[in-house]
Amino acid sequence: MKIHNQMEDLVLSIVDEMYDSKDVQEQEICTCSQCRLDVACFVLNRISPEYVISSRGVAHLRSDYHNSVQKSADVVQLVKKGLEIVSRKKRPGFTHDDHLENVKPDSATFNFPVISGRFFNGQNFIPLLNQKIILYLDGKEVKMYDQNWQNPYTIVSTIPGNFMFWPESISTEKAGEKKRFSFRIGIDDPDYSEFSYRFDLEITSDSRKVNSLQVNNTYNLKDLYIFKNDFEENEELEP
């Protein structure tokens, strides 16, 4: 069963329409795909979702929308507000050029799951914070799906200890091909001992590249522990 939030289509359509309008184009506002998605997320986080699972549900919601002038006006106003905020505060560290895909949507592709894990201080079992976690494949840092995913990944205070990667898809000759990929997790912090954790993922190639995040497609690593350089094995562990 596939569930779809019908409001995503509506919001994305209005966002594109507004960005492509003459008024916005003349203001020399950044119109890259990243800024458009930021505006769409701004709006979607402020309106109620409307989920459908059938063509009948889609038709019903579209009918409701076209009969609701107020709903349309509310979405448009939120898009305008989101556009204003995003244009003033563009994401730092982004090129703001449209992302050039290395994989054609209709080519056979190895699509990777989101790789998720947690890091703890092995001495006191407190989640790590501010450390840079690095994902390697064949000895090289793995390129991420797009600029919204970082490698190295810096652990932040809002979700201490947690890290997530979404590797970029890799083209192949045909769908249905199986291949084992050997990854390695490292950490960049001189205060901690050298760390390396290896794991393999066996992936079956799909007929095309996955172009949207699938939250349920996640590979969860076991909890990882690292010790500071001055830690001795016979030292009593803190509670």
N, C-alpha and C positions, 0 to 999 in steps of 0.2 A: 504494500500500500504506500503510495506517495502522497504526502501532504504539501500543499503549496499555499503560501501567503499571497493572496491576490493583490494586496496593497503594494507589494514590491513592484509589480508590473506598472501599476498606476503611478507610483512615485517616480520610478526611473524614467517613465515616459514624460512626465511633467518636468523633471530635472533636465533631461536632454532638450526638450522644447525650449525651456527658458535659456539654457546655455547657448543654444544655437540661434537665439533671437538676435535681431539687429541691435537692440539696445545694449545687450551684454557684450556683443562683439565689439561695439564701438568704445566700450569702457576699458578695453585692454585687460580684462580680467582673465586669469589663468583658466582655461577650459579643458585641461587634461582629464583623462579618465579617473585619476586618483581624486582630484577635487570634486568631480561629479559624484563619485561614490561616497566621499565624505559628507556631501550635502544630503544624499539619499539616506545614509545612516542617521544623520541628524533628524531628518523627518520621521523615519520609520521608528525611531526610539521615542517619538512623541505622539504617535497615533496608535489606535488599537488594530491589531492584526485581524485579517478576515481569511480564515483558512477554508480551503476547498479540497475535495478528493475526487470530484467527478466533473464532467462537462456541464451537467445540469447545475451544479453548484457555481461554476464559473459564470454561466449565463445569468443565474439568479443575482449574484453579486454585482455583475456589470449593469444589470437592469436597475438595481437599487442605487448604484452610483449615479447613473445618468438621470435618475429621478430626484437626486439630492443635490441641489445647488449649493447648499451650505457646506456639505462635505467637500465638494470640489473647491470652494473658496478657502476653506480651512487648510487644505493641502497646499494650495498655491501660495498662501501667506507664509506657511512654514518653509516652503522651498525658497521663497524670497529671503526670509530671515537666515536660513542656513547658508545661502549663497553669499550673503553679506558677511557672515561670520567667517566662513572658510576663505573668502577672498582676502580678508584682513590677516588671518592666521594660517598661512599655508604650512603644511607639515614640514619641519626642518629635516634636512638630510635626504630629501627626495629630489629627483631630477625634474619632476613634474612634466616629463615627456611621456607620451603614450607608450605603455609597455610593449616592446616588440617581442612577440612570442617566438621561442626557438622551436616550438612544436606546432605544426598545423593542426587545427581542430579535428580534421578528418583523417589524420594519420594514426597508425598503430602506435600505442604509447604504453610505457610503464608508468602508471599513476601510483604515487606513494601515499600512504596514510599520513595523518598528522602524528608525529612522534612526540610523546609526552612523558615527563618524568619529574622526580623530585630529588633534590640534593640536601643532605644534612651534614652538620658538623659531627664527625664520628666520636668526638670526645664528650659533648654534652647533648647531642641529638637535637640541637636547635636548627631549624631550617636556615640555609644560607641566604645571604642578602648582598646584592650588588656585584656578585661574582659573575664573570663572563663564561658561559658554557658554549662549547664549540662542537659542532657535528662534522665529522669527516667521512668521506667515502673514497676509497682507494688512495688514502694519504692526502687528500685535498679537501679544503673546506667546501661543504655542500652548498650549492646555489639554491636559494629559496624560491618558492613559487612566484612571489612578487615582492615589492618593496615593503609590504605590510608585515612581512616575516623576516626576522633578522637572524643572521649567523655571523659572528657570535651573538648569543642571546644573553642579555644582562638581566639577572633576576631582580625583580622590583619589590618594593615594600608592600604593595597591595596584595600580592600573592607570593609571600616568601617561600623560597625553596623550589618553586615550580618553574619549569621551562618547557617550551614547546617549539617544534620545528615542523615546517611543511616543505619537504624537498620538491624542487622543480621536476616536472615530468621528463622522461627520456624517451626519445623516438626509437622505434625498432622496426623490423621488417614486416611482421605480421601479428595479428591478434591471436591470443591463445598461447603465446610463447611464455615459458616459465624461466625465471632467472633468479639466482640468489645474489643479493647485494649485501656486502659486508661493511657495516658502519662502525664508527668509533666515536665515543663521547670523551671529550677532554675538558679541562678547566684551566683558565688563565688567571692565576693568582699566586704571586711569589710567596705569600704567607702560608700556603698550603703545599703539602707534598705532591709530587708528580702523580697524576691520576690518568688512568685510561680504562675505559669500559667498552668492550666490543660486543656487538650483537648482529645477527643476520636476519634479513627479511626476504622471504621468497615471494616474488610478485609475478602475477600472470598478466601479460599485456592485454590492454583493452583495444577496441577498434578506434577509439578516439580519445583525445585529451579531456580530462575532467576539468571543467571551467568554473566550478563552484565548490565552496567548502562543504564537506559532508561531515558534520560533527560526530556522527556515530562511527565514522571510519577512522578510528584512533588506535595507535599501537602504544600501549602503556608499558613503560620500562619498570623494572623493579626499583625500589627506593635505593638511592646511591649515597654512600658515606665517604667523606674525605677528612683527613686529619691535618692539623697544623704542623708545621715543621718542627716545632719545639715539643711536640707530644711524644711521651715515652709510653711503651706498652705496659709497663708496670705502674704507671701513674693511675691513681684511683679515679674512676670516672665520676664526673659530677652528676647529680641527679637531674 
